[in-house]
Amino acid sequence: MSKKKPNDSENDLLDGRCQKQIAVYSDAPDENEISDTILLLFGPKSTEEVRTIRKILQKEIRDEQNEAKVSERSMKQDNNYISKDSVDLSSLLVSCSEAVFTNDHQTATDLMKKIRECSSPTGDSFQRLAYYFMDGIEARLAGSGSEIYRRLISKQHTLTDILKAYPLYIASCPYVRSSFYLANQTIYNIAKDATRVHIINYGIFHGFQWPSFFEYFSDLRSTPPKIRITVIEEPEPGLRPNKRVEAVRRRSAFYAKQYNVSFEYQGIASKWENVKMEDLNVGKEEKVIVCCLVKSSMLPDESTAICSPRDTFLKTIRKIKPHAFIHGISNASYNSAFFLGRFRLALSHYTSWFDMIDSTLSRHNPERVLMERVMLIPDAINTIACEGLDRVDRPETYKQWQARHHRAALEQIPVDSMIIKNMKNFVRECYHKNFFIDVDDRWVLMGWKGRVSYAMSIWKPNEM
């Protein structure tokens, strides 16, 4: 069987340059379209594609900066011109949050009006951040935070939006692609001689990880092992709770067939903490690997339940007794029960993210707006506008997760040094100089300008 290879045309890289990449998909999308788009940016031969996109993006930024300088000189000739850059939006946002916290609605309203005048969804990094943070403040004051968050979540998971936003994200930020490489290479190192491999995948995010995984096994082994993937994802709202896990089943089966990989699939639509050992049908002859690269921060913690669902999740993994548990987490500390402290920490966290995006993407790129709305804004609004059980984004630092793993009797495994070396080389060669990859206490850390945004580690049950 011939193997499907990604289209290598430079004109097929960005929305607006190739209609193929932005086609609107129905619930049963054309699998060839999806395969080309995903493999282009996640496959093992995609480094040159990422470099090509980066060159296009860098040129867009340079052109935009030159135009901005000309425009700025023209506007400064107007004596009434006041630059938005001269307004300290950070201080205004903190003052506004303090007014909200003390129920000083008049001061909050006055500050919100001033912030709105100086913010914009197409401005610089902080103007954009302030604009969206105001959406969260307004929703909090109106008592509609949970409703707005649910509406944003229901909109953000269409395949069309994801496929439009992700090429830009992968080309501008190395976190997802690096995490897939670490996970897939680790799985291969553990299971390269196995005849049956069972991957238990918590938090699928459309199954983007698996096409390149199948390709990798197919390239390196003449007879790939029988691969079984069990996907666990929270039920979709509405009449089709299994919609997402079934969509991943269809696409994964398509990719497995393309690369001649024997493949089985089990989809479980359930809250992670409710999944039991017996639900997973683990076979005695299987090499078992548990993989969780996203959404740990969405698990409820001990502040919302007597028994922490996070601890229950980790204890279930220990019961599975996998050969490895690969865990990726968003590294942040804005999980305070008190609004004011949480707001300040979230402001610091998202300031770093928006600065990263502003340094790597043109401000007027339409897919940048989509990327921000799909990947950042829903969680930010949830953090600001929601309380109690409605506040679902509760990130912790890798040090806090380290303690949780130890309490669950899990033992840490060092990440292969060659994997780390390759990740560092890839980030240095393909991405902005302010990205970094480092190691601390056996965690692989990824971040921007010294701030750790994402962290990965590998664990196994402690048999002591």
C-alpha positions as CSV (number, residue, x, y, z in Angstrom):
1,M,0.0,0.0,0.0
2,S,1.3,3.4,-0.9
3,K,1.7,5.9,1.9
4,K,-0.1,9.2,2.0
5,K,2.4,12.1,2.0
6,P,1.6,15.7,2.7
7,N,1.4,18.2,0.0
8,D,4.7,20.1,-0.1
9,S,3.7,23.2,-2.0
10,E,4.5,26.5,-0.4
11,N,1.2,27.9,-1.7
12,D,-0.7,25.3,0.4
13,L,0.5,26.6,3.8
14,L,-1.7,29.4,4.9
15,D,-5.4,30.3,4.8
16,G,-5.8,32.7,1.9
17,R,-3.1,30.9,-0.1
18,C,-4.8,27.6,-0.5
19,Q,-8.6,26.9,-0.6
20,K,-7.9,23.3,0.2
21,Q,-6.6,24.0,3.7
22,I,-9.6,26.1,4.7
23,A,-12.4,24.1,3.2
24,V,-15.5,24.0,5.4
25,Y,-16.0,20.5,6.6
26,S,-19.3,18.8,7.5
27,D,-19.8,16.3,10.3
28,A,-18.3,13.7,7.8
29,P,-15.4,15.7,6.4
30,D,-13.3,14.6,3.5
31,E,-10.6,12.5,5.1
32,N,-8.0,13.3,2.4
33,E,-8.3,17.0,3.1
34,I,-7.9,16.5,6.8
35,S,-5.0,14.1,6.4
36,D,-3.0,16.5,4.2
37,T,-3.6,19.4,6.5
38,I,-2.6,17.6,9.7
39,L,0.3,15.6,8.3
40,L,1.7,18.8,6.8
41,L,2.3,20.2,10.3
42,F,2.6,17.2,12.6
43,G,4.4,14.5,10.6
44,P,8.0,13.6,11.1
45,K,9.0,15.3,7.8
46,S,7.3,18.6,8.6
47,T,10.2,20.7,9.8
48,E,10.7,22.3,6.4
49,E,7.0,23.1,6.2
50,V,7.2,24.9,9.6
51,R,10.2,26.9,8.5
52,T,8.5,27.9,5.3
53,I,5.4,29.2,7.2
54,R,7.7,31.0,9.6
55,K,9.4,32.9,6.8
56,I,6.0,34.0,5.5
57,L,4.9,35.1,9.0
58,Q,8.2,37.0,9.6
59,K,7.8,38.9,6.4
60,E,4.2,39.8,7.3
61,I,5.4,41.2,10.6
62,R,8.2,43.2,9.0
63,D,5.8,44.7,6.4
64,E,3.3,45.6,9.2
65,Q,6.0,47.2,11.3
66,N,7.1,49.4,8.4
67,E,3.6,50.5,7.7
68,A,3.0,51.2,11.4
69,K,6.0,53.5,11.5
70,V,4.8,55.5,8.6
71,S,1.3,55.8,10.1
72,E,2.6,56.8,13.5
73,R,4.7,59.6,12.1
74,S,1.6,60.9,10.2
75,M,-0.6,60.8,13.3
76,K,1.9,62.5,15.5
77,Q,1.6,65.6,13.3
78,D,-1.9,65.9,14.8
79,N,-1.7,68.0,18.0
80,N,-4.7,66.2,19.4
81,Y,-3.3,62.7,18.9
82,I,-2.9,60.6,22.1
83,S,-1.1,57.3,21.6
84,K,-2.8,54.3,23.2
85,D,0.7,53.0,24.1
86,S,0.9,55.8,26.6
87,V,-1.9,54.4,28.7
88,D,-0.9,52.0,31.4
89,L,-3.6,49.3,30.7
90,S,-2.0,46.9,33.3
91,S,-2.6,49.3,36.2
92,L,-6.1,50.1,34.9
93,L,-7.0,46.4,34.8
94,V,-5.8,45.8,38.3
95,S,-7.6,48.8,39.6
96,C,-10.8,47.7,37.8
97,S,-10.5,44.2,39.4
98,E,-10.1,45.8,42.8
99,A,-13.3,47.9,42.2
100,V,-15.1,44.7,41.2
101,F,-13.8,42.8,44.2
102,T,-15.1,45.6,46.6
103,N,-18.4,46.0,44.7
104,D,-17.6,49.6,43.8
105,H,-19.7,49.4,40.7
106,Q,-19.3,53.1,39.8
107,T,-15.5,53.1,39.8
108,A,-15.5,49.7,38.0
109,T,-17.8,51.1,35.3
110,D,-15.7,54.2,34.8
111,L,-12.5,52.2,34.6
112,M,-14.1,49.7,32.2
113,K,-15.1,52.6,29.9
114,K,-11.5,53.9,29.9
115,I,-10.1,50.5,29.2
116,R,-12.5,49.9,26.3
117,E,-11.4,53.1,24.7
118,C,-7.7,52.1,24.8
119,S,-8.1,48.4,24.0
120,S,-8.8,46.5,20.7
121,P,-9.0,42.9,19.5
122,T,-6.7,43.9,16.6
123,G,-4.2,46.0,18.6
124,D,-0.9,45.2,20.2
125,S,-0.5,42.3,22.7
126,F,-1.8,44.2,25.8
127,Q,-4.6,46.0,24.0
128,R,-5.9,42.7,22.8
129,L,-5.6,41.1,26.2
130,A,-7.3,44.1,27.9
131,Y,-10.1,43.9,25.4
132,Y,-10.8,40.2,26.2
133,F,-10.3,40.6,30.0
134,M,-13.0,43.3,29.8
135,D,-15.3,40.7,28.3
136,G,-14.7,38.6,31.4
137,I,-15.2,41.5,33.8
138,E,-18.5,42.5,32.1
139,A,-19.7,38.9,32.2
140,R,-18.8,38.7,35.9
141,L,-20.7,41.9,36.8
142,A,-23.7,40.7,34.7
143,G,-23.7,37.3,36.4
144,S,-23.5,35.6,32.9
145,G,-20.0,34.3,33.0
146,S,-21.0,30.6,33.0
147,E,-23.4,31.1,30.1
148,I,-20.8,33.0,28.0
149,Y,-18.2,30.4,28.7
150,R,-20.5,27.5,27.6
151,R,-21.3,29.4,24.5
152,L,-17.6,30.0,23.7
153,I,-16.8,26.3,24.3
154,S,-19.7,25.2,22.1
155,K,-18.3,27.3,19.3
156,Q,-14.6,26.6,19.6
157,H,-14.5,22.9,18.8
158,T,-15.7,22.8,15.2
159,L,-13.2,21.1,13.0
160,T,-13.2,24.0,10.6
161,D,-12.1,26.4,13.3
162,I,-9.5,24.1,14.6
163,L,-8.0,23.4,11.2
164,K,-7.9,27.1,10.4
165,A,-6.3,28.1,13.7
166,Y,-3.8,25.3,14.2
167,P,-1.5,25.7,11.2
168,L,-0.8,29.2,12.4
169,Y,-0.4,28.1,16.0
170,I,2.0,25.2,15.2
171,A,4.1,27.5,13.0
172,S,4.3,30.2,15.7
173,C,4.6,28.2,18.9
174,P,6.5,24.9,19.5
175,Y,4.6,23.5,22.5
176,V,2.2,21.1,20.8
177,R,4.5,19.8,18.2
178,S,7.3,19.3,20.8
179,S,4.9,17.5,23.2
180,F,3.7,15.2,20.4
181,Y,7.3,14.4,19.5
182,L,8.3,13.6,23.1
183,A,5.2,11.5,23.6
184,N,5.4,9.6,20.3
185,Q,9.1,9.0,20.6
186,T,8.8,7.8,24.2
187,I,6.0,5.4,23.2
188,Y,8.1,4.0,20.3
189,N,11.1,3.5,22.6
190,I,9.0,1.5,25.0
191,A,7.0,-0.5,22.5
192,K,9.3,-0.9,19.5
193,D,9.7,-4.6,20.1
194,A,6.1,-5.3,21.2
195,T,3.5,-7.1,19.2
196,R,0.5,-5.4,20.9
197,V,0.5,-1.8,22.1
198,H,-2.4,-0.3,24.2
199,I,-2.4,3.5,24.5
200,I,-4.9,5.0,26.9
201,N,-5.4,8.6,25.9
202,Y,-7.0,11.1,28.3
203,G,-8.0,14.3,26.6
204,I,-7.9,13.7,22.9
205,F,-8.2,17.2,21.3
206,H,-9.4,15.8,18.0
207,G,-6.7,13.1,17.9
208,F,-4.1,15.2,16.2
209,Q,-1.3,13.2,17.9
210,W,-2.0,9.9,16.2
211,P,-1.4,10.4,12.4
212,S,2.3,11.2,12.9
213,F,2.5,8.3,15.4
214,F,1.2,5.8,12.8
215,E,3.5,7.2,10.2
216,Y,6.5,6.9,12.5
217,F,5.8,3.3,13.4
218,S,5.2,2.5,9.7
219,D,8.5,4.1,8.6
220,L,10.6,2.4,11.3
221,R,9.1,-1.1,11.4
222,S,8.3,-3.3,8.4
223,T,5.5,-4.9,10.5
224,P,4.1,-2.4,12.9
225,P,2.6,-3.8,16.1
226,K,-1.1,-4.2,16.6
227,I,-2.0,-0.8,18.1
228,R,-5.0,-0.3,20.3
229,I,-6.1,3.2,21.5
230,T,-8.6,3.9,24.2
231,V,-9.7,7.5,24.1
232,I,-11.3,9.1,27.2
233,E,-13.0,12.4,26.8
234,E,-15.8,14.2,28.7
235,P,-19.2,13.8,27.1
236,E,-20.3,16.5,24.6
237,P,-23.4,18.5,25.6
238,G,-26.6,17.7,23.8
239,L,-27.9,14.6,22.2
240,R,-24.6,13.2,20.9
241,P,-22.3,12.8,24.0
242,N,-20.0,10.5,22.0
243,K,-19.6,12.9,19.0
244,R,-16.0,13.8,19.5
245,V,-14.7,10.3,20.4
246,E,-16.5,8.9,17.4
247,A,-15.0,11.6,15.1
248,V,-11.5,10.7,16.4
249,R,-12.2,7.0,15.8
250,R,-13.1,7.7,12.1
251,R,-10.0,9.8,11.5
252,S,-7.7,7.5,13.4
253,A,-8.9,4.5,11.5
254,F,-8.3,6.4,8.2
255,Y,-4.7,7.2,9.1
256,A,-4.0,3.7,10.4
257,K,-5.2,2.3,7.0
258,Q,-3.1,4.8,5.1
259,Y,0.0,3.6,6.9
260,N,-0.9,-0.1,7.0
261,V,-1.1,-0.3,10.8
262,S,-3.4,-2.8,12.5
263,F,-5.6,-0.7,14.7
264,E,-8.3,-1.1,17.3
265,Y,-10.2,1.8,19.0
266,Q,-12.3,2.2,22.1
267,G,-14.0,5.5,22.9
268,I,-15.2,6.4,26.4
269,A,-17.2,9.6,26.9
270,S,-17.0,10.1,30.6
271,K,-15.5,12.4,33.3
272,W,-12.0,11.2,33.8
273,E,-12.4,10.6,37.6
274,N,-15.3,8.3,36.9
275,V,-13.4,5.9,34.7
276,K,-12.6,2.6,36.4
277,M,-9.9,0.1,35.7
278,E,-12.4,-2.4,34.4
279,D,-13.7,0.1,31.8
280,L,-10.3,0.0,30.0
281,N,-10.1,-3.8,29.1
282,V,-6.4,-3.9,29.6
283,G,-4.9,-7.1,28.1
284,K,-2.2,-9.2,29.8
285,E,0.0,-9.3,26.6
286,E,-0.2,-5.6,25.9
287,K,2.5,-2.9,26.4
288,V,0.4,-0.3,28.1
289,I,1.1,3.5,27.9
290,V,-1.1,6.2,29.4
291,C,-0.9,9.5,27.6
292,C,-2.4,12.8,28.9
293,L,-1.0,15.9,27.1
294,V,-3.9,18.4,27.6
295,K,-6.7,19.3,29.9
296,S,-5.4,18.3,33.3
297,S,-6.2,21.8,34.5
298,M,-9.9,21.1,33.7
299,L,-10.0,18.3,36.3
300,P,-11.8,19.5,39.5
301,D,-9.6,19.7,42.5
302,E,-10.1,19.3,46.3
303,S,-11.7,22.7,46.6
304,T,-14.8,21.4,44.7
305,A,-15.1,17.9,46.1
306,I,-14.3,16.0,49.3
307,C,-12.1,13.5,47.4
308,S,-10.0,15.3,44.8
309,P,-10.8,14.1,41.3
310,R,-7.2,14.9,40.4
311,D,-5.9,12.5,43.0
312,T,-8.5,9.9,41.9
313,F,-7.4,10.2,38.3
314,L,-3.7,9.6,39.3
315,K,-4.6,6.7,41.5
316,T,-6.5,5.0,38.7
317,I,-3.5,5.4,36.5
318,R,-1.4,3.6,39.1
319,K,-3.9,0.8,39.2
320,I,-3.6,0.4,35.4
321,K,0.2,-0.3,36.0
322,P,1.3,1.2,32.7
323,H,4.8,0.8,31.4
324,A,4.8,4.6,31.3
325,F,2.4,7.5,32.0
326,I,3.3,10.5,29.9
327,H,1.8,13.7,31.4
328,G,1.8,17.2,30.0
329,I,0.4,20.1,32.0
330,S,-0.2,23.8,31.5
331,N,2.1,25.5,34.0
332,A,0.3,28.3,35.8
333,S,-0.7,29.3,39.3
334,Y,-4.0,31.2,39.0
335,N,-6.1,28.7,40.9
336,S,-6.8,30.9,43.9
337,A,-10.3,30.8,45.4
338,F,-10.1,34.6,45.8
339,F,-10.9,36.6,42.8
340,L,-8.4,39.4,43.2
341,G,-5.4,37.2,43.6
342,R,-6.6,35.0,40.8
343,F,-7.1,38.0,38.5
344,R,-3.6,39.3,39.0
345,L,-2.0,35.9,38.4
346,A,-4.1,35.3,35.3
347,L,-3.2,38.7,34.0
348,S,0.5,37.9,34.4
349,H,0.0,34.5,32.7
350,Y,-1.9,35.7,29.7
351,T,0.4,38.7,29.3
352,S,3.1,36.3,28.5
353,W,1.0,34.4,26.0
354,F,-0.2,37.5,24.2
355,D,3.3,38.8,24.1
356,M,4.5,35.6,22.5
357,I,1.7,35.7,19.8
358,D,2.4,39.4,19.1
359,S,6.1,38.6,18.6
360,T,5.4,35.8,16.1
361,L,2.3,36.8,14.2
362,S,1.0,39.9,12.3
363,R,-1.6,41.8,14.2
364,H,-3.9,41.9,11.2
365,N,-3.7,38.2,10.4
366,P,-7.4,37.0,10.5
367,E,-6.4,33.5,11.7
368,R,-4.6,35.1,14.6
369,V,-7.9,36.4,15.9
370,L,-9.4,33.0,15.4
371,M,-6.5,31.3,17.2
372,E,-6.9,33.7,20.2
373,R,-10.6,33.1,20.4
374,V,-10.3,29.3,20.1
375,M,-7.3,28.6,22.3
376,L,-7.0,31.4,24.9
377,I,-10.1,33.5,25.4
378,P,-12.6,30.8,26.7
379,D,-10.3,29.8,29.6
380,A,-9.4,33.4,30.4
381,I,-13.1,34.4,30.6
382,N,-13.9,31.3,32.7
383,T,-11.1,32.3,35.2
384,I,-12.4,35.9,35.5
385,A,-16.1,35.5,35.3
386,C,-16.9,32.2,37.0
387,E,-16.8,30.9,40.6
388,G,-17.4,27.6,42.3
389,L,-18.2,24.6,40.1
390,D,-18.6,26.9,37.1
391,R,-14.9,27.8,37.2
392,V,-13.5,24.8,35.4
393,D,-10.0,26.0,34.5
394,R,-7.8,25.4,37.5
395,P,-4.2,25.2,36.5
396,E,-1.3,24.2,38.8
397,T,2.4,24.4,38.5
398,Y,4.6,21.4,37.6
399,K,5.9,21.4,41.2
400,Q,2.3,21.0,42.5
401,W,1.7,18.2,40.1
402,Q,5.0,16.6,41.2
403,A,3.6,16.4,44.7
404,R,0.3,14.9,43.5
405,H,2.2,12.2,41.5
406,H,4.2,11.2,44.5
407,R,1.1,11.0,46.7
408,A,-0.4,8.7,44.2
409,A,2.6,6.4,44.5
410,L,4.0,7.1,41.1
411,E,7.7,7.1,40.4
412,Q,9.3,9.5,37.9
413,I,11.2,8.3,34.8
414,P,13.8,10.5,33.2
415,V,13.1,11.6,29.7
416,D,15.5,10.2,27.1
417,S,18.4,12.7,26.7
418,M,18.3,12.4,22.9
419,I,14.6,13.3,22.8
420,I,15.4,16.5,24.8
421,K,18.4,17.3,22.5
422,N,16.3,16.9,19.4
423,M,13.5,19.1,20.9
424,K,16.0,21.9,21.7
425,N,17.5,21.7,18.3
426,F,14.1,21.9,16.6
427,V,13.0,24.9,18.7
428,R,16.3,26.7,18.1
429,E,16.3,26.1,14.4
430,C,12.6,26.7,13.6
431,Y,11.1,29.2,16.2
432,H,11.6,32.6,17.7
433,K,14.7,33.0,19.8
434,N,12.8,33.8,23.0
435,F,11.3,30.2,23.2
436,F,13.2,27.8,25.4
437,I,13.3,24.2,26.5
438,D,14.9,23.2,29.8
439,V,14.8,20.4,32.3
440,D,14.1,20.7,36.1
441,D,13.6,17.8,38.4
442,R,13.1,15.5,35.4
443,W,10.4,17.7,34.0
444,V,10.8,19.0,30.5
445,L,9.9,22.7,30.6
446,M,8.8,24.8,27.6
447,G,8.3,28.5,27.8
448,W,8.7,32.1,26.6
449,K,11.2,34.7,27.9
450,G,12.0,32.7,31.0
451,R,8.4,31.9,32.0
452,V,7.4,28.3,31.9
453,S,4.1,27.7,30.1
454,Y,4.1,24.0,29.6
455,A,5.7,21.0,31.3
456,M,6.0,17.3,30.6
457,S,7.1,14.3,32.6
458,I,7.0,10.5,32.5
459,W,6.0,8.2,35.4
460,K,5.4,4.6,36.3
461,P,3.9,2.9,39.4
462,N,6.1,2.8,42.4
463,E,6.1,-0.9,43.4
464,M,7.7,-0.2,46.8
